[in-house]
Amino acid sequence: MDIELKQRIYNAQCIGNVEPIEYMIPYPSMRSLIEGQNIKYGNQLIIKSDNITNLKYYQLIQQTAHWLIHKGLMPRDRIVLPKLKNYQSEILLFSIWQIGATAVLTKEPLSKKYKNRHNIKEINFGNRNILSVIKSFPKFYNPKHKPLLSDEALITFESGSGIQLSHYNLLINTSGILKLINRTGRLRYSCKIDFYTSGWVILKAILPIYGGYIYDDYNSDLTIAESNADFNIRYDLNKIDKFNLNDLALCPQNSGIISLGKDPIHLTQFTKTKNKLKIKGHSVMMGYLDQELNEKSFKSRALFISI
């Protein structure tokens, strides 16, 4: 990506006089999020079904990180995240970040040529349970590469083209959701959302950790789903100006969520026209893998997407 295009993307990520580098968040990466929560709340329960505490969750991530390295995966690799049972995909996701790699979400198989061009690798699990595979590995992993906030953390293909999101994108978007929904404390939390979306990463994997919630599908104080929940997920951005007060608008180009009802997420602005959404703010993506699409989408110090 050339310098001029990088600057256009950065301009779209600024809002008013506030640049991303000027807004402080408590964690420097997704790896640090899980580590920090373990240090502060190691004995707190976070997954009700198997009585998993922060410490146990952290140890499972460390063991899985060792296993990834054992499988020949490396820092800065882009690794396809498979859909696994229970909370195993979440464990693997944080393990990918633990080794300093990027997670890739794709529902449709990627061609061998495309994967080679973009350094995307896959893990062959078969029918194995990841929790049984990692049992023999150490419970502490010392990463050789510690990513920065601006480094790539996730690539998602939910809009067709590969969307790149940074560690900062994911953390600032999650932080913004917590501000919007205004639900704090040791709540029992449940989320049902399509796995192959940035929304799954934000709402299912990161939010309960960041918010200190207890994940519990059967006795929840707070629910997020596509319908009949405390907060309902909406994908139809062409109708965003008619959303209800408890509708969460999913926009992968804005790192997951762009608004609650008509209210934009913290440090985000958007304007809707008939066929386009003009977006500015800290949750604006790093860009598409397709550089020609970046050239068309970033202009006038903003990101423009079709709706």
BELCORWO-V610874 format. One record per backbone hydrogen bond with DSSP energy under -0.5 kcal/mol. CO is the residue of the C=O (numbers start at 1). NH is the residue of the N-H. If there is no record, write none. Layout:
[[CO & NH] [CO & NH]]
This chain:
[[2 & 6] [3 & 7] [4 & 8] [5 & 9] [6 & 10] [7 & 11] [8 & 12] [9 & 13] [10 & 14] [11 & 14] [12 & 281] [15 & 18] [17 & 19] [18 & 15] [19 & 22] [19 & 23] [20 & 23] [22 & 24] [29 & 33] [30 & 34] [31 & 35] [32 & 36] [33 & 37] [34 & 38] [35 & 39] [36 & 40] [37 & 41] [38 & 42] [41 & 44] [41 & 54] [42 & 55] [44 & 54] [46 & 215] [47 & 52] [48 & 51] [51 & 53] [52 & 46] [52 & 47] [53 & 57] [54 & 58] [55 & 59] [56 & 60] [57 & 61] [58 & 62] [59 & 63] [60 & 64] [61 & 65] [62 & 66] [63 & 67] [64 & 68] [65 & 69] [66 & 70] [67 & 71] [68 & 73] [69 & 72] [74 & 77] [77 & 79] [77 & 102] [78 & 121] [79 & 104] [80 & 82] [82 & 84] [85 & 88] [87 & 91] [88 & 92] [89 & 93] [90 & 94] [91 & 95] [92 & 96] [93 & 97] [94 & 98] [95 & 99] [96 & 101] [97 & 100] [100 & 76] [102 & 79] [103 & 155] [104 & 81] [104 & 106] [105 & 157] [111 & 115] [112 & 116] [113 & 117] [114 & 118] [115 & 120] [116 & 119] [119 & 78] [121 & 80] [123 & 125] [125 & 128] [128 & 130] [129 & 132] [129 & 133] [130 & 134] [132 & 135] [134 & 137] [141 & 143] [145 & 147] [148 & 151] [149 & 168] [151 & 167] [153 & 103] [154 & 165] [155 & 105] [156 & 163] [157 & 160] [161 & 159] [162 & 289] [163 & 156] [164 & 286] [164 & 287] [165 & 153] [165 & 154] [166 & 170] [167 & 171] [168 & 172] [169 & 173] [170 & 174] [171 & 175] [172 & 176] [173 & 177] [174 & 178] [175 & 179] [176 & 180] [177 & 181] [178 & 182] [182 & 184] [185 & 187] [187 & 189] [187 & 214] [188 & 221] [188 & 222] [189 & 216] [190 & 224] [194 & 197] [195 & 197] [197 & 201] [198 & 202] [199 & 203] [199 & 204] [200 & 204] [200 & 205] [201 & 206] [202 & 207] [206 & 209] [206 & 210] [207 & 211] [208 & 212] [208 & 213] [209 & 212] [213 & 215] [214 & 189] [214 & 216] [215 & 48] [222 & 190] [223 & 231] [224 & 192] [225 & 233] [231 & 225] [232 & 248] [234 & 250] [235 & 237] [236 & 239] [237 & 240] [239 & 242] [240 & 243] [244 & 247] [246 & 232] [246 & 248] [247 & 249] [247 & 261] [248 & 234] [248 & 250] [249 & 251] [249 & 258] [249 & 259] [251 & 254] [251 & 256] [252 & 255] [253 & 285] [256 & 251] [258 & 265] [259 & 249] [259 & 261] [260 & 263] [262 & 264] [263 & 260] [265 & 268] [267 & 282] [269 & 280] [271 & 278] [275 & 307] [276 & 273] [277 & 279] [277 & 305] [278 & 271] [279 & 303] [280 & 269] [281 & 284] [287 & 164] [289 & 291] [290 & 294] [291 & 295] [292 & 296] [293 & 297] [294 & 298] [297 & 299] [297 & 304] [299 & 302] [302 & 299] [303 & 279] [305 & 277]]
